[in-house]
Amino acid sequence: MICTSRMFGQRVYTFSALAESVASYTARAAEKLRAQQSLCQVMRVGIQTGMHGLPEERYSNGAVLNLPYPPTILECL
């Protein structure tokens, strides 16, 4: 299993900023896959707010993508 997780230094309010970060982390995970000469069949992306905010401001969600075949190019991820 390869994990690439990061925290933001500040709150993220726009989808474009979130998508840009997810794309960057995905590229880093792909680098790790290539270095290990591994393949990817499942990808999970999760997001959550900080634990120290007000309970009503907390958010957590994720998605799992089962790939029909291991992609060989980053654009597929």
C-alpha positions in Angstrom: 0.0 0.0 0.0 1.2 3.5 -0.9 0.0 6.5 1.1 0.6 10.1 0.3 -1.1 12.3 2.9 -0.6 15.9 3.6 -2.1 18.7 5.8 -2.8 22.2 4.6 -1.3 25.1 6.5 -4.6 26.9 6.3 -8.2 26.2 5.5 -9.1 25.4 1.9 -12.3 27.0 0.7 -12.4 26.4 -3.0 -12.8 23.2 -5.0 -10.1 24.2 -7.4 -7.5 24.5 -4.6 -8.6 21.1 -3.3 -8.4 19.5 -6.7 -5.0 20.9 -7.4 -3.7 19.4 -4.2 -5.3 16.0 -4.8 -3.7 16.0 -8.3 -0.3 16.8 -6.8 -0.6 14.1 -4.1 -1.7 11.6 -6.8 1.4 12.5 -8.9 3.6 11.8 -5.9 1.9 8.4 -5.3 2.4 7.6 -8.9 6.1 8.4 -8.5 6.3 5.9 -5.5 4.5 3.3 -7.6 7.0 3.6 -10.4 9.9 3.5 -8.0 8.6 0.2 -6.6 7.6 -1.1 -10.1 4.1 -1.6 -8.6 0.6 -1.4 -10.1 -2.5 0.4 -8.8 -5.9 -1.3 -8.8 -7.6 0.8 -6.1 -7.3 4.5 -5.2 -8.8 6.1 -2.1 -9.1 9.8 -1.6 -10.2 11.2 1.8 -10.6 14.7 3.1 -11.4 16.0 6.5 -11.4 19.3 8.5 -9.2 19.8 11.5 -10.1 18.2 14.8 -9.9 21.4 16.8 -12.8 23.4 15.2 -16.3 23.5 16.3 -18.2 20.2 16.0 -20.7 21.7 13.6 -17.8 22.9 11.3 -16.1 19.4 11.1 -16.3 17.5 7.9 -15.0 14.1 6.7 -15.6 12.2 3.5 -13.9 10.0 1.0 -14.2 8.0 -2.2 -12.8 4.7 -3.4 -12.1 4.1 -7.1 -11.7 0.5 -8.3 -9.7 0.6 -11.5 -10.7 -2.0 -14.1 -7.0 -2.4 -15.0 -3.8 -0.8 -13.6 -3.2 2.4 -15.5 0.3 3.0 -16.9 0.0 6.8 -17.4 -0.6 9.4 -14.7 -3.5 11.0 -16.7 -5.6 8.0 -15.9 -5.3 8.6 -12.2 
